[in-house]
Amino acid sequence: MTLHEKVHCLDDKIISQFKRFHPFFARFVLFVIYFWFGILKILDTSPANPLVMELQQKTLPFVSFDNFIVLFSLFEMLIGIMFLFSRFDRATILLFFLHMGTTFMPLFFVPDATWQSFMTPTLEGQYIIKNLVLIALIMNIGANLNKLKYKTGD
């Protein structure tokens, strides 16, 4: 077997393993991120809590932060759990995109905390922008969903 053939054989094996483990690994990673970050907020140990509080005060000032952070944390944890079950994919993807909407809001509503200068994000801003990777992962999961079958009336 030539080196070229060995490289192709190895490449095929690696891609095969990616295809085999990708669905589980993607869901597990999303669960870990959402559940972990959610529980940190409830425990008041999340470094994101001050930013969440600042955003909440600008967008929902009529809600107490203590109530908001518990509900928001439970929402994140629920999304994480739902990622483990493929039968909930459509609902989970909807909740995910609702969450992403809130996640990107600080870039616009709390610019002092998310931008150092024009097009130069702070560490918090970088943390938010990296969520584009999660969106790409969710799009990959969504692209592999089966189409819904609609019953047509006779």
N, CA, C and O atoms as a DFTB+ gen file, in Angstrom:
616 C
 N C O
     1  1       0.847      -1.171       0.000
     2  2       0.000       0.000       0.000
     3  2       0.901       1.246       0.000
     4  3       1.845       1.342       0.785
     5  1       0.600       2.172      -0.871
     6  2       1.404       3.382      -0.964
     7  2       1.050       4.338       0.172
     8  3       0.020       4.195       0.831
     9  1       1.918       5.304       0.383
    10  2       1.662       6.313       1.407
    11  2       0.360       7.054       1.116
    12  3      -0.426       7.331       2.023
    13  1       0.144       7.366      -0.140
    14  2      -1.069       8.061      -0.555
    15  2      -2.298       7.227      -0.184
    16  3      -3.272       7.782       0.325
    17  1      -2.282       5.945      -0.419
    18  2      -3.401       5.058      -0.087
    19  2      -3.578       4.942       1.426
    20  3      -4.705       4.890       1.918
    21  1      -2.464       4.901       2.166
    22  2      -2.549       4.833       3.626
    23  2      -3.197       6.098       4.194
    24  3      -4.017       6.029       5.109
    25  1      -2.818       7.254       3.638
    26  2      -3.399       8.518       4.087
    27  2      -4.895       8.529       3.809
    28  3      -5.673       8.956       4.661
    29  1      -5.310       8.072       2.641
    30  2      -6.738       8.020       2.303
    31  2      -7.484       7.051       3.207
    32  3      -8.611       7.328       3.619
    33  1      -6.872       5.928       3.515
    34  2      -7.488       4.935       4.400
    35  2      -7.680       5.525       5.805
    36  3      -8.744       5.385       6.408
    37  1      -6.645       6.179       6.308
    38  2      -6.734       6.808       7.620
    39  2      -7.795       7.912       7.619
    40  3      -8.578       8.028       8.562
    41  1      -7.816       8.709       6.571
    42  2      -8.801       9.777       6.438
    43  2     -10.217       9.203       6.476
    44  3     -11.084       9.742       7.165
    45  1     -10.456       8.120       5.746
    46  2     -11.769       7.471       5.735
    47  2     -12.163       6.991       7.130
    48  3     -13.317       7.134       7.533
    49  1     -11.208       6.423       7.867
    50  2     -11.493       5.925       9.215
    51  2     -11.844       7.079      10.160
    52  3     -12.774       6.970      10.959
    53  1     -11.105       8.172      10.067
    54  2     -11.363       9.327      10.932
    55  2     -12.739       9.921      10.642
    56  3     -13.504      10.207      11.562
    57  1     -13.047      10.103       9.370
    58  2     -14.352      10.652       8.992
    59  2     -15.467       9.723       9.443
    60  3     -16.506      10.189       9.911
    61  1     -15.273       8.446       9.313
    62  2     -16.267       7.461       9.757
    63  2     -16.523       7.584      11.258
    64  3     -17.669       7.515      11.701
    65  1     -15.460       7.765      12.038
    66  2     -15.613       7.926      13.485
    67  2     -16.314       9.246      13.810
    68  3     -17.150       9.291      14.713
    69  1     -15.987      10.315      13.092
    70  2     -16.677      11.591      13.296
    71  2     -18.178      11.416      13.064
    72  3     -18.991      11.874      13.867
    73  1     -18.540      10.756      11.967
    74  2     -19.958      10.539      11.652
    75  2     -20.636       9.698      12.716
    76  3     -21.807       9.910      13.033
    77  1     -19.913       8.759      13.257
    78  2     -20.479       7.859      14.265
    79  2     -20.733       8.584      15.592
    80  3     -21.784       8.403      16.206
    81  1     -19.781       9.395      16.029
    82  2     -19.868      10.007      17.349
    83  2     -20.405      11.439      17.363
    84  3     -20.778      11.944      18.422
    85  1     -20.451      12.103      16.200
    86  2     -20.884      13.495      16.146
    87  2     -22.250      13.734      16.773
    88  3     -22.370      14.631      17.608
    89  1     -23.279      12.986      16.418
    90  2     -24.604      13.312      16.986
    91  2     -24.615      13.269      18.519
    92  3     -25.135      14.186      19.156
    93  1     -24.061      12.243      19.103
    94  2     -24.042      12.148      20.561
    95  2     -23.168      13.235      21.158
    96  3     -23.577      13.914      22.100
    97  1     -21.972      13.406      20.621
    98  2     -21.031      14.364      21.195
    99  2     -21.571      15.794      21.113
   100  3     -21.440      16.566      22.063
   101  1     -22.174      16.142      19.984
   102  2     -22.735      17.488      19.818
   103  2     -23.809      17.742      20.870
   104  3     -23.820      18.797      21.504
   105  1     -24.700      16.795      21.057
   106  2     -25.770      16.952      22.040
   107  2     -25.220      17.012      23.461
   108  3     -25.676      17.810      24.280
   109  1     -24.240      16.166      23.746
   110  2     -23.672      16.137      25.084
   111  2     -22.970      17.457      25.411
   112  3     -23.113      17.987      26.513
   113  1     -22.223      17.974      24.460
   114  2     -21.520      19.245      24.669
   115  2     -22.515      20.379      24.885
   116  3     -22.310      21.222      25.758
   117  1     -23.583      20.408      24.106
   118  2     -24.603      21.447      24.286
   119  2     -25.271      21.312      25.652
   120  3     -25.544      22.314      26.313
   121  1     -25.532      20.083      26.072
   122  2     -26.081      19.865      27.412
   123  2     -25.137      20.416      28.472
   124  3     -25.556      21.161      29.358
   125  1     -23.861      20.047      28.378
   126  2     -22.885      20.486      29.384
   127  2     -22.836      22.009      29.453
   128  3     -22.905      22.582      30.540
   129  1     -22.719      22.661      28.314
   130  2     -22.620      24.123      28.290
   131  2     -23.853      24.763      28.907
   132  3     -23.737      25.617      29.786
   133  1     -25.034      24.356      28.451
   134  2     -26.260      24.994      28.934
   135  2     -26.553      24.669      30.399
   136  3     -26.892      25.564      31.173
   137  1     -26.426      23.414      30.780
   138  2     -26.738      23.038      32.153
   139  2     -25.730      23.651      33.124
   140  3     -26.105      24.215      34.152
   141  1     -24.458      23.534      32.787
   142  2     -23.400      24.049      33.651
   143  2     -23.511      25.560      33.835
   144  3     -23.492      26.055      34.962
   145  1     -23.626      26.287      32.730
   146  2     -23.699      27.738      32.830
   147  2     -24.980      28.169      33.537
   148  3     -24.988      29.174      34.248
   149  1     -26.064      27.416      33.344
   150  2     -27.314      27.726      34.033
   151  2     -27.195      27.535      35.531
   152  3     -27.626      28.389      36.305
   153  1     -26.614      26.423      35.942
   154  2     -26.502      26.151      37.381
   155  2     -25.558      27.141      38.055
   156  3     -25.764      27.498      39.215
   157  1     -24.524      27.587      37.341
   158  2     -23.634      28.602      37.912
   159  2     -24.389      29.901      38.202
   160  3     -24.110      30.579      39.191
   161  1     -25.339      30.240      37.343
   162  2     -26.121      31.461      37.562
   163  2     -26.985      31.329      38.811
   164  3     -27.062      32.263      39.609
   165  1     -27.632      30.185      38.990
   166  2     -28.466      29.970      40.186
   167  2     -27.612      30.042      41.448
   168  3     -28.034      30.616      42.452
   169  1     -26.422      29.466      41.401
   170  2     -25.542      29.459      42.568
   171  2     -24.857      30.800      42.802
   172  3     -24.114      30.970      43.769
   173  1     -25.114      31.751      41.905
   174  2     -24.511      33.085      41.959
   175  2     -22.984      33.023      41.917
   176  3     -22.296      33.808      42.569
   177  1     -22.471      32.071      41.134
   178  2     -21.024      31.953      40.956
   179  2     -20.616      32.198      39.504
   180  3     -19.442      32.076      39.155
   181  1     -21.583      32.540      38.669
   182  2     -21.293      32.774      37.256
   183  2     -20.650      34.135      37.051
   184  3     -21.157      35.140      37.549
   185  1     -19.536      34.181      36.322
   186  2     -18.947      35.484      36.006
   187  2     -19.835      36.307      35.070
   188  3     -19.593      37.497      34.871
   189  1     -20.865      35.670      34.494
   190  2     -21.773      36.388      33.601
   191  2     -22.882      37.111      34.365
   192  3     -23.556      37.968      33.792
   193  1     -23.086      36.790      35.633
   194  2     -24.208      37.382      36.374
   195  2     -24.230      38.908      36.369
   196  3     -25.303      39.480      36.176
   197  1     -23.103      39.604      36.570
   198  2     -23.175      41.077      36.526
   199  2     -23.643      41.611      35.168
   200  3     -24.402      42.578      35.110
   201  1     -23.195      40.990      34.091
   202  2     -23.623      41.412      32.759
   203  2     -25.102      41.102      32.559
   204  3     -25.836      41.916      31.999
   205  1     -25.544      39.932      33.013
   206  2     -26.959      39.563      32.917
   207  2     -27.794      40.566      33.711
   208  3     -28.854      40.992      33.253
   209  1     -27.321      40.944      34.897
   210  2     -28.058      41.903      35.723
   211  2     -28.161      43.256      35.030
   212  3     -29.222      43.879      35.028
   213  1     -27.061      43.705      34.445
   214  2     -27.078      45.001      33.767
   215  2     -28.046      44.987      32.588
   216  3     -28.785      45.948      32.376
   217  1     -28.042      43.897      31.824
   218  2     -28.965      43.780      30.693
   219  2     -30.405      43.705      31.182
   220  3     -31.286      44.372      30.638
   221  1     -30.642      42.901      32.198
   222  2     -31.997      42.747      32.738
   223  2     -32.532      44.078      33.242
   224  3     -33.707      44.385      33.037
   225  1     -31.699      44.871      33.894
   226  2     -32.143      46.167      34.415
   227  2     -32.482      47.146      33.288
   228  3     -33.319      48.032      33.459
   229  1     -31.826      46.980      32.136
   230  2     -32.108      47.863      31.001
   231  2     -33.314      47.397      30.190
   232  3     -33.970      48.214      29.544
   233  1     -33.616      46.098      30.214
   234  2     -34.681      45.572      29.362
   235  2     -35.938      45.158      30.126
   236  3     -37.044      45.261      29.597
   237  1     -35.778      44.697      31.347
   238  2     -36.922      44.250      32.161
   239  2     -36.811      44.817      33.585
   240  3     -36.751      44.050      34.546
   241  1     -36.785      46.135      33.729
   242  2     -36.544      46.722      35.055
   243  2     -37.660      46.445      36.064
   244  3     -37.450      46.601      37.267
   245  1     -38.818      46.045      35.603
   246  2     -39.956      45.778      36.484
   247  2     -39.913      44.386      37.116
   248  3     -40.769      44.054      37.936
   249  1     -38.922      43.566      36.739
   250  2     -38.752      42.226      37.299
   251  2     -37.555      42.254      38.243
   252  3     -36.512      42.819      37.916
   253  1     -37.710      41.641      39.418
   254  2     -36.569      41.616      40.342
   255  2     -35.487      40.693      39.767
   256  3     -35.781      39.656      39.174
   257  1     -34.243      41.099      39.959
   258  2     -33.150      40.290      39.426
   259  2     -33.123      38.904      40.062
   260  3     -32.833      37.920      39.380
   261  1     -33.421      38.812      41.352
   262  2     -33.407      37.509      42.023
   263  2     -34.374      36.533      41.361
   264  3     -34.035      35.367      41.160
   265  1     -35.563      36.996      41.024
   266  2     -36.526      36.133      40.327
   267  2     -36.078      35.851      38.901
   268  3     -36.154      34.718      38.426
   269  1     -35.613      36.890      38.228
   270  2     -35.200      36.746      36.842
   271  2     -34.074      35.718      36.692
   272  3     -34.141      34.848      35.824
   273  1     -33.040      35.817      37.537
   274  2     -31.869      34.949      37.366
   275  2     -32.238      33.491      37.611
   276  3     -31.700      32.601      36.952
   277  1     -33.145      33.233      38.546
   278  2     -33.583      31.845      38.778
   279  2     -34.317      31.324      37.550
   280  3     -34.035      30.223      37.079
   281  1     -35.256      32.108      37.028
   282  2     -36.012      31.668      35.851
   283  2     -35.102      31.519      34.630
   284  3     -35.222      30.555      33.874
   285  1     -34.200      32.469      34.445
   286  2     -33.283      32.403      33.310
   287  2     -32.366      31.186      33.419
   288  3     -32.093      30.512      32.426
   289  1     -31.899      30.915      34.625
   290  2     -31.034      29.754      34.866
   291  2     -31.778      28.459      34.573
   292  3     -31.249      27.567      33.910
   293  1     -33.005      28.361      35.069
   294  2     -33.810      27.155      34.822
   295  2     -34.088      26.981      33.325
   296  3     -34.108      25.862      32.813
   297  1     -34.302      28.106      32.634
   298  2     -34.503      28.085      31.180
   299  2     -33.271      27.503      30.482
   300  3     -33.393      26.645      29.607
   301  1     -32.088      27.973      30.873
   302  2     -30.856      27.443      30.275
   303  2     -30.687      25.958      30.593
   304  3     -30.317      25.173      29.720
   305  1     -30.954      25.578      31.824
   306  2     -30.797      24.177      32.212
   307  2     -31.789      23.291      31.459
   308  3     -31.447      22.180      31.054
   309  1     -33.015      23.780      31.271
   310  2     -34.015      23.037      30.502
   311  2     -33.545      22.826      29.065
   312  3     -33.659      21.725      28.527
   313  1     -33.021      23.872      28.448
   314  2     -32.500      23.737      27.080
   315  2     -31.415      22.665      27.053
   316  3     -31.404      21.813      26.164
   317  1     -30.514      22.705      28.014
   318  2     -29.451      21.703      28.081
   319  2     -29.998      20.292      28.159
   320  3     -29.549      19.408      27.429
   321  1     -30.957      20.076      29.030
   322  2     -31.552      18.738      29.173
   323  2     -32.242      18.322      27.885
   324  3     -32.117      17.176      27.453
   325  1     -32.967      19.246      27.271
   326  2     -33.693      18.916      26.036
   327  2     -32.754      18.512      24.906
   328  3     -33.133      17.716      24.047
   329  1     -31.529      19.050      24.893
   330  2     -30.580      18.676      23.844
   331  2     -30.239      17.184      23.898
   332  3     -29.817      16.612      22.892
   333  1     -30.412      16.561      25.037
   334  2     -30.087      15.131      25.168
   335  2     -31.107      14.232      24.487
   336  3     -30.837      13.052      24.268
   337  1     -32.273      14.769      24.149
   338  2     -33.353      13.961      23.586
   339  2     -33.723      14.464      22.195
   340  3     -34.308      15.538      22.048
   341  1     -33.381      13.688      21.190
   342  2     -33.583      14.132      19.806
   343  2     -35.050      14.337      19.458
   344  3     -35.359      15.092      18.536
   345  1     -35.956      13.687      20.171
   346  2     -37.381      13.856      19.837
   347  2     -37.870      15.282      20.120
   348  3     -38.927      15.684      19.635
   349  1     -37.097      16.044      20.908
   350  2     -37.456      17.425      21.213
   351  2     -36.687      18.435      20.361
   352  3     -36.699      19.630      20.658
   353  1     -36.024      17.969      19.313
   354  2     -35.133      18.847      18.539
   355  2     -35.782      20.138      18.082
   356  3     -35.199      21.208      18.253
   357  1     -36.968      20.067      17.510
   358  2     -37.577      21.284      16.971
   359  2     -37.868      22.294      18.084
   360  3     -37.589      23.484      17.937
   361  1     -38.420      21.822      19.177
   362  2     -38.695      22.718      20.309
   363  2     -37.391      23.240      20.910
   364  3     -37.298      24.415      21.266
   365  1     -36.394      22.379      21.024
   366  2     -35.116      22.781      21.605
   367  2     -34.437      23.826      20.736
   368  3     -33.882      24.795      21.254
   369  1     -34.474      23.643      19.439
   370  2     -33.858      24.610      18.523
   371  2     -34.575      25.960      18.636
   372  3     -33.926      27.006      18.616
   373  1     -35.897      25.944      18.754
   374  2     -36.645      27.191      18.936
   375  2     -36.209      27.887      20.229
   376  3     -35.919      29.083      20.221
   377  1     -36.160      27.139      21.341
   378  2     -35.724      27.719      22.615
   379  2     -34.279      28.210      22.531
   380  3     -33.938      29.257      23.081
   381  1     -33.440      27.450      21.842
   382  2     -32.044      27.848      21.664
   383  2     -31.959      29.218      20.982
   384  3     -31.223      30.092      21.439
   385  1     -32.704      29.405      19.898
   386  2     -32.619      30.675      19.180
   387  2     -33.233      31.826      19.987
   388  3     -32.777      32.963      19.872
   389  1     -34.251      31.551      20.795
   390  2     -34.759      32.577      21.703
   391  2     -33.669      32.971      22.698
   392  3     -33.474      34.153      22.983
   393  1     -32.970      31.982      23.217
   394  2     -31.875      32.246      24.153
   395  2     -30.749      33.022      23.469
   396  3     -30.194      33.957      24.047
   397  1     -30.417      32.636      22.247
   398  2     -29.350      33.346      21.531
   399  2     -29.715      34.812      21.336
   400  3     -28.844      35.681      21.381
   401  1     -30.999      35.092      21.119
   402  2     -31.428      36.483      20.998
   403  2     -31.069      37.277      22.242
   404  3     -30.593      38.408      22.151
   405  1     -31.301      36.678      23.412
   406  2     -30.958      37.369      24.651
   407  2     -29.448      37.431      24.844
   408  3     -28.930      38.397      25.403
   409  1     -28.753      36.414      24.388
   410  2     -27.303      36.345      24.568
   411  2     -26.580      37.447      23.792
   412  3     -25.581      37.988      24.266
   413  1     -27.077      37.776      22.614
   414  2     -26.420      38.799      21.801
   415  2     -26.833      40.226      22.178
   416  3     -26.193      41.187      21.751
   417  1     -27.884      40.366      22.966
   418  2     -28.377      41.701      23.325
   419  2     -27.342      42.594      24.002
   420  3     -27.321      43.793      23.724
   421  1     -26.475      42.067      24.886
   422  2     -25.503      42.973      25.517
   423  2     -24.594      43.701      24.530
   424  3     -24.111      44.792      24.831
   425  1     -24.356      43.119      23.365
   426  2     -23.519      43.788      22.367
   427  2     -24.120      45.132      21.968
   428  3     -23.401      46.048      21.567
   429  1     -25.461      45.245      22.081
   430  2     -26.156      46.460      21.664
   431  2     -26.664      47.286      22.846
   432  3     -26.662      48.516      22.794
   433  1     -27.102      46.602      23.918
   434  2     -27.693      47.298      25.055
   435  2     -26.694      47.620      26.165
   436  3     -26.946      48.499      26.989
   437  1     -25.579      46.924      26.191
   438  2     -24.559      47.155      27.219
   439  2     -23.192      47.265      26.534
   440  3     -22.274      46.515      26.866
   441  1     -23.053      48.182      25.594
   442  2     -21.820      48.256      24.804
   443  2     -20.570      48.557      25.619
   444  3     -19.474      48.143      25.241
   445  1     -20.717      49.269      26.728
   446  2     -19.533      49.577      27.542
   447  2     -18.905      48.313      28.120
   448  3     -17.699      48.270      28.364
   449  1     -19.716      47.291      28.337
   450  2     -19.206      46.038      28.903
   451  2     -18.742      45.061      27.825
   452  3     -18.038      44.097      28.125
   453  1     -19.130      45.301      26.578
   454  2     -18.842      44.311      25.533
   455  2     -17.896      44.794      24.439
   456  3     -17.423      43.989      23.636
   457  1     -17.612      46.094      24.394
   458  2     -16.712      46.630      23.364
   459  2     -15.648      47.522      23.993
   460  3     -15.965      48.414      24.780
   461  1     -14.390      47.280      23.644
   462  2     -13.303      48.168      24.069
   463  2     -13.257      49.403      23.199
   464  3     -13.083      50.524      23.678
   465  1     -13.421      49.169      21.893
   466  2     -13.458      50.226      20.892
   467  2     -14.122      49.622      19.664
   468  3     -14.552      48.469      19.691
   469  1     -14.206      50.392      18.595
   470  2     -14.877      49.926      17.386
   471  2     -14.294      48.585      16.922
   472  3     -13.095      48.471      16.670
   473  1     -15.158      47.584      16.816
   474  2     -14.821      46.232      16.342
   475  2     -13.790      45.514      17.216
   476  3     -13.169      44.550      16.769
   477  1     -13.604      45.969      18.446
   478  2     -12.681      45.316      19.378
   479  2     -13.470      44.944      20.629
   480  3     -13.673      45.774      21.515
   481  1     -13.915      43.679      20.696
   482  2     -14.727      43.287      21.845
   483  2     -13.894      43.108      23.114
   484  3     -12.703      42.802      23.065
   485  1     -14.560      43.309      24.243
   486  2     -13.963      42.968      25.532
   487  2     -13.980      41.443      25.646
   488  3     -14.458      40.754      24.746
   489  1     -13.463      40.928      26.740
   490  2     -13.522      39.482      26.962
   491  2     -14.975      39.016      26.970
   492  3     -15.288      37.962      26.416
   493  1     -15.863      39.786      27.589
   494  2     -17.287      39.441      27.599
   495  2     -17.848      39.454      26.178
   496  3     -18.624      38.576      25.799
   497  1     -17.448      40.456      25.398
   498  2     -17.903      40.538      24.011
   499  2     -17.427      39.347      23.193
   500  3     -18.178      38.809      22.379
   501  1     -16.184      38.935      23.406
   502  2     -15.669      37.757      22.696
   503  2     -16.456      36.506      23.098
   504  3     -16.761      35.658      22.259
   505  1     -16.771      36.405      24.360
   506  2     -17.535      35.281      24.890
   507  2     -18.897      35.207      24.199
   508  3     -19.383      34.120      23.885
   509  1     -19.509      36.374      23.965
   510  2     -20.808      36.416      23.292
   511  2     -20.653      36.068      21.808
   512  3     -21.418      35.264      21.275
   513  1     -19.679      36.663      21.152
   514  2     -19.488      36.443      19.719
   515  2     -19.170      34.985      19.411
   516  3     -19.560      34.487      18.355
   517  1     -18.478      34.294      20.301
   518  2     -18.154      32.887      20.057
   519  2     -19.409      32.024      19.992
   520  3     -19.347      30.876      19.554
   521  1     -20.540      32.560      20.420
   522  2     -21.785      31.805      20.313
   523  2     -22.178      31.534      18.862
   524  3     -23.054      30.711      18.597
   525  1     -21.536      32.219      17.933
   526  2     -21.767      31.907      16.519
   527  2     -21.389      30.452      16.230
   528  3     -21.971      29.825      15.344
   529  1     -20.423      29.917      16.970
   530  2     -20.041      28.512      16.811
   531  2     -21.193      27.616      17.248
   532  3     -21.482      26.617      16.590
   533  1     -21.848      27.959      18.341
   534  2     -23.001      27.170      18.785
   535  2     -24.121      27.229      17.751
   536  3     -24.785      26.225      17.493
   537  1     -24.331      28.398      17.163
   538  2     -25.356      28.525      16.125
   539  2     -25.032      27.608      14.956
   540  3     -25.925      26.955      14.418
   541  1     -23.767      27.552      14.557
   542  2     -23.368      26.663      13.457
   543  2     -23.626      25.201      13.830
   544  3     -24.086      24.422      12.995
   545  1     -23.338      24.832      15.060
   546  2     -23.582      23.457      15.507
   547  2     -25.071      23.136      15.482
   548  3     -25.463      22.054      15.045
   549  1     -25.898      24.058      15.942
   550  2     -27.345      23.855      15.930
   551  2     -27.857      23.770      14.496
   552  3     -28.746      22.971      14.202
   553  1     -27.309      24.576      13.613
   554  2     -27.722      24.496      12.203
   555  2     -27.382      23.129      11.630
   556  3     -28.130      22.594      10.811
   557  1     -26.264      22.564      12.052
   558  2     -25.892      21.227      11.607
   559  2     -26.889      20.191      12.124
   560  3     -27.303      19.302      11.380
   561  1     -27.268      20.301      13.374
   562  2     -28.270      19.381      13.931
   563  2     -29.590      19.559      13.186
   564  3     -30.223      18.578      12.795
   565  1     -30.004      20.806      12.992
   566  2     -31.252      21.085      12.298
   567  2     -31.250      20.615      10.851
   568  3     -32.275      20.169      10.336
   569  1     -30.111      20.714      10.204
   570  2     -30.016      20.289       8.799
   571  2     -30.192      18.782       8.652
   572  3     -30.495      18.294       7.564
   573  1     -30.004      18.049       9.736
   574  2     -30.141      16.594       9.684
   575  2     -31.479      16.101      10.206
   576  3     -31.676      14.895      10.351
   577  1     -32.412      17.021      10.494
   578  2     -33.745      16.609      10.919
   579  2     -34.519      16.064       9.724
   580  3     -34.313      16.487       8.586
   581  1     -35.392      15.140       9.997
   582  2     -36.286      14.646       8.949
   583  2     -37.366      15.688       8.713
   584  3     -37.808      16.368       9.639
   585  1     -37.777      15.801       7.471
   586  2     -38.845      16.735       7.154
   587  2     -40.136      16.259       7.807
   588  3     -40.387      15.059       7.919
   589  1     -40.962      17.233       8.240
   590  2     -42.264      16.886       8.787
   591  2     -43.159      16.370       7.668
   592  3     -43.104      16.851       6.537
   593  1     -43.971      15.400       8.000
   594  2     -44.922      14.864       7.021
   595  2     -46.291      15.436       7.348
   596  3     -46.802      15.274       8.456
   597  1     -46.866      16.097       6.377
   598  2     -48.158      16.706       6.562
   599  2     -49.218      15.822       5.923
   600  3     -49.030      15.267       4.841
   601  1     -50.334      15.711       6.626
   602  2     -51.474      14.987       6.051
   603  2     -52.247      15.965       5.196
   604  3     -52.525      17.089       5.612
   605  1     -52.588      15.533       4.007
   606  2     -53.380      16.393       3.135
   607  2     -54.833      15.965       3.214
   608  3     -55.145      14.778       3.311
   609  1     -55.698      16.934       3.170
   610  2     -57.146      16.637       3.212
   611  2     -57.595      16.040       1.895
   612  3     -57.056      16.355       0.834
   613  1     -58.577      15.185       1.981
   614  2     -59.097      14.554       0.748
   615  2     -60.143      15.392       0.098
   616  3     -60.681      15.011      -0.942
